[in-house]
Structures are given as C-alpha cells and as structure tokens.
Amino acid sequence: SVLVALSAATALADARVTTVEELLAAVSSASSGDTITIAEGTYTITTAITVPAGVTIQGETGDPADVTINNATEGQLTVVMQNANAEVRDLTISNTANAGSKQDGGNVTMSDGLIENCILTGGKLKSFCANRGGVVYMTGGTISKCVIKDGTCGYGNGGTMTTCGFGGCLYLGGGLVEDSEITNGTVPRNGL
C-alpha cells in the first residue's frame, strides 16, 4: 500500500474555517476555483487579506452580520481586491484602527473582483491632504448589494479634521457600485 501525505500547498477546492489561523492558511494556499467558507463569528486579523484570483471567500450563513473580519492594527487594510474573478460575499469587513498615514483606502482597496452582500464599515485616513476613501478606495471591480458606512477621510494629526480628503466612505475612481447603501461618511469635501 502507498501512503500519500498532502501538504498545505495542495489545492483545497472548498474549505470551511473556524479560526483566524485557518482563514489565513486557506487564503495562502487557495487557487482559482476554490471557495473558503467562514463559520459564524468575529475574526480579528493583523494584516490585510489579499483575495487570490478566482477565489471566493464567503460567510457561512449568508447573513453578513453573522461573520466579521476585522483589522484592529494601526496602518493596515482589512481586504485587498486586486485579482480577476476574486469574490467576497456575505461578510462584514471592518477596520477599527486608524489607517495611519496610508493614502488610499482605510479598510478595503479594490481594483478588480466582486464584493457582494457585505457590510463594509470603519476606516479612518489621516495625515495626507490627498487621502481617498475612508472605507473603500476603488478603481475597478464591482460592489453590489452592500452597505458602506462609518468612514472618515482627511483626518489630521491630533484628531482634527483637515480641510481636504476625498470620499469619507467611498472613493470611486473606476468600477461599479450597484444596489448599495452609503452612509455616515465624514469628509471635509469631495465624496460620499
């Protein structure tokens, strides 16, 4: 008989995760066509998750309020969507930290892919007059059936709003936002 050991690099096809460690390992080993399903709960990460091309990350229940990915680390995004056919569904994506001196996107940066049926909340950009997108900085891809809320852009040093910044909740430089609600963004000028 032959015993075959499978490594973490083996394609996972479909994975159900219940811990931050399992989530990060699944994302790291995922390849096109894989689906990562996240069990109900809150997952606090310390670095951004970049969704690989062709991979879907989804909440298990279909209700975005049931599964939260949060980044509470100063200066870090929560999710990066830059790959074709990458999908995120049925999650709350939050950022409770100050994005520090980042210039674009306090929570999500998106240039490709699909975010659907999600709650995108929190994100605070400061330090640069050219800050863009307190919650989402978007130059491509599609956001559909989402709530985008509670972002701040143009937040200066010492907690004082500066006179500039673009998009308290959303900076849309390209892509499509459809059937979504955008609410409670704070920005001195230029944006939603």
N, C-alpha and C positions, 0 to 999 in steps of 0.2 A: 504494500500500500504506500501511497505518496501523501505526505502532509504538506499543505501549501499555507504559508503564512501571508496574510495580507497586511500591507503597511498602510499608514495614514495617507500616503500619496495615492492609494488605489482610488479610482473613481467611486464616489459614494452614491450616485444616482438619486437617492432620496434619503434624507437624514432627518430625524426628529431630535432636537436638542433641548436640554433642560438646565444647562449651566452656561455661564459666560465662557468657560474653558472649552466646552463642547461647541459652542457657537463659533468661537474664533478658529478652532481646529477645522470645523466643517467649511467655513469660508476659505480658509487657507488651502484646503485640499479639493475644493469644488472645481468642476469643469463644466463646459457648456452642456446644457440639458439637465443639470442637477437641480433639485429643489431642496431647500433647507427649511424645515418647518419648526417654528419656535413655540414651545409649550407656554401656557399661560404663566405670566409673572413679569417681574422687572429685572432687566439685565443691565448692570452698570459697567460700562467699558471705560478704558483709559486711553484708547487710541481709536482713530477713525476706522470704520469698516468700509473697504472698497469692494463693491459688489462685482464679482468677475463676469466677463462676457457670457451671456446665455444662461446665467444662473438666476433662479428665483429664490428670494428669502421671503417667507410669509409667516404670519401669525396663525396659530393652530385653530383658533375658534372662528375666525372670520370677522370678529369684532375688534377694531383697532384699540379700543380701550382696555382689552384684556392682556395685551402683550406690549411691553415698553422696552425699547433700547434707549438708554440714557448715557450721555457722556458728561461727567462732572469734573473733567480735567481742564484746567485753565489752558487756553490756546489750542484746543483740539476740536475738530469737527466730529460729528457722530457718524454720518454716512456720506460716502463719495460715490456718485453715479457717473461714470465716465466710459462705460463699455456698452457696446451694442447688445441689445436684447437682454440686458440686465433688468431684473424686475424686483420691486419691493412692494408687498401687499399686506394689508390687514394688520398694521403695526402702529404704535405711537413711537415716533422718533423725537426724542427730547434732548435738550442741552441745557443743563442748569448752571454751567460755568460761564465765565466771561471769556469770550473768544480771544481776549488779549489784543495783541497788535496785528492779528490777521486782517487782511484787507477785504476778502470776499467770502461771504457765507459764514454765518455764526453757528449753523447746525448742519445744513446739507449743501453740498456743492454738486451741481448736476450739469453735465454736458451731453448725456445720452441716456437711453434706457427709459423705464416706466416706473413711476411711483403711483400706486392706486389704492384707494380706500384706506388712507393713512391719516393720522393726526401728526402734523409737523409743528412742534412747539418749542419755544425758547431759543435764545441766541442773542448775544449782545456783542456788538462790534464797537471798538473804541480806537482811539489814537490816531487814525488816519482820516483826513478830510474826504478821501475818496472811497471810504467804506461802502460796500454794496451788499445788500441782502442780509438783514439781521437774522432771519431764519433760513431762507433759501437764496442762494446765488445760482441763477440758471441761465445757461447759454444754449441748451439743446435738450432733447428728450421731451417726455410728456408727464405732467402731473394731472391725475384725473380722480374726481370724487374724493378730494382730500379737504381737510381743514388745516390752514396755515395760520398760526396765531402766536401772539406774545413775543414779538421780536423788537429789538432796539438796534438802531444803526446811527452812527455818528455820536457815539457816547464817548465823551472826552475823559481825560485823566482826572482823577479826583471825583468822578461821578457827575460831572457837569456836562449837559448836552452841548455839543459844539454846534456851529451854525451850518454844518454840512453833513452829508451822508445821503445814500440813495437806497430806498426800499427798506422800511422798518421790518416788514415781514418777508417781502419778496423783491428781488431784483431780477427782472426778466429781460435778458439781453438776447434771447432766442429760445426756441422751443414752444411748447403749447401747455397752457393751463386751462383745463375744462371742467365744468361742473364742480367747482371747488369754492370754498368759503375762505376769505382772507380777512382777518380781524385782529384788532388790538396791536397794531404796529406803531412804534414810536420812531419818528424821524423828523428832523427839522425841516426837510424839504425833499422833493423828488421821489415819491414812491408810495407803495401800498404798505 
